[in-house]
Amino acid sequence: QVQLVESGGGLVQAGASLRLSCEFSARAFSSYTMGWFRRAFGKEREFVGAISWSSNSTYHTDSVKDRFTISRHNTKNMMYLQMNSLKPEDTAVYHCALRPDSSGLSISNPNNYPHWGRGTQVTVSS
C-alpha cells in the first residue's frame, strides 16, 4: 500500500519561507517520480514541480522555479519543497504525489499520478 503524508504548511506573511515535507512508502515500485501539486480555492490543481527518485533530476514550473526548490532525503523516503519569498498567490493546499516511471506519462499532468497525499494548507497573507 502506498501512503503519502505531507506536513509543514501554515500561515505566513508575504516574503516568508516554508519547507514542506512529504513522507511516503513506495515498496511496490522500483522507479518512480515524486511530484508537488497545489490547488488554490476555486482553481484547478497546478503542477509545482517533481523529482525523479532514481536520477535525482528536478523539475519546477516556471512560476516558482526562482523561489521553490524540490529536494529529497538521501536515505529516507522523504521529499521536500523549500518555498522562499512566498506570495499571497501561493496560497493553496499543497499535495505530494507518486507516479510510477513505468507509465512513461507526463510528470506535469496530475492525472498521471495514481497516489496522493491529503495535502497541507499554505496560507500567505499580504
C-alpha positions, 0 to 999 in steps of 0.5 A, a space after each residue: 500500500 502506498 501512503 503519502 503524508 505531507 506536513 509543514 504548511 501554515 500561515 505566513 506573511 508575504 516574503 516568508 519561507 516554508 519547507 514542506 515535507 512529504 513522507 511516503 512508502 513506495 515498496 511496490 515500485 522500483 522507479 518512480 517520480 515524486 511530484 508537488 501539486 497545489 490547488 488554490 480555492 476555486 482553481 484547478 490543481 497546478 503542477 509545482 514541480 517533481 523529482 525523479 527518485 532514481 536520477 535525482 533530476 528536478 523539475 519546477 514550473 516556471 512560476 516558482 522555479 526562482 523561489 521553490 526548490 524540490 529536494 529529497 532525503 538521501 536515505 529516507 523516503 522523504 521529499 521536500 519543497 523549500 518555498 522562499 519569498 512566498 506570495 499571497 498567490 501561493 496560497 493553496 493546499 499543497 499535495 505530494 504525489 507518486 507516479 510510477 516511471 513505468 507509465 512513461 506519462 507526463 510528470 506535469 499532468 496530475 492525472 498521471 499520478 495514481 497516489 496522493 497525499 491529503 495535502 497541507 494548507 499554505 496560507 500567505 497573507 499580504 
